């Protein structure tokens, strides 16, 4: 049993040493700056056709990625940016709670015939509407400017 455990852990260790992760390399042609987005990270992509797709991506080959079973060629990507799940959840819940608080306050102010209740109700509606499409504050990399997209392999 001890030999099997040692064999198992040594095989696991060897596979971790020789494992390779794929990524999208985003290069600025003028300043030669490079950014990498590792595979299985959430991204938001807008294609040349106007289609917007967000989700975790996988690299299929050198010039194709897959998001939600959609094959996307790298030269068809108009813009790409990271889409952090934590920020999306945090901002959407924050705006929902804030908007609900303003709505409740507007309701009680309206019952007391306060003229500011209408303004608070509009603010509450705007905050709840904003929370439906959570804002993404990450930097957007556009293909039509100086950025080019390619795939790369990251060696651990």
C-alpha angles and dihedrals in degrees: 000000000000091000092050091051092049091047092049094050093044091052090048091050093048093050090051091051094051098037119121127207122204125219144172111255114209112197129188106220096206102044097025090229114157131205126184129205110195123226118271092029120128114257136173113220132188115197131207088256090061093252115144117207127177130182143082114322133213126197110238099179140331096298105020134073130184125223118175091341091308115127110219123185114217093233089057093059113104097181137355135190139167115264108205112205093205093055092045092053094042096049096042094050091044092054093044093052093044092047092047090050091052090046092053091046090048090051093053091043090050091052088055090050095246113163092216090067092086092054091048091049091053091048090049092051091049093050093049090048091051090052092058091067103033114215118249111211096182120118116269119224113207123202093210093062124054097302124106126189128218138150124251140178120240115209115208 
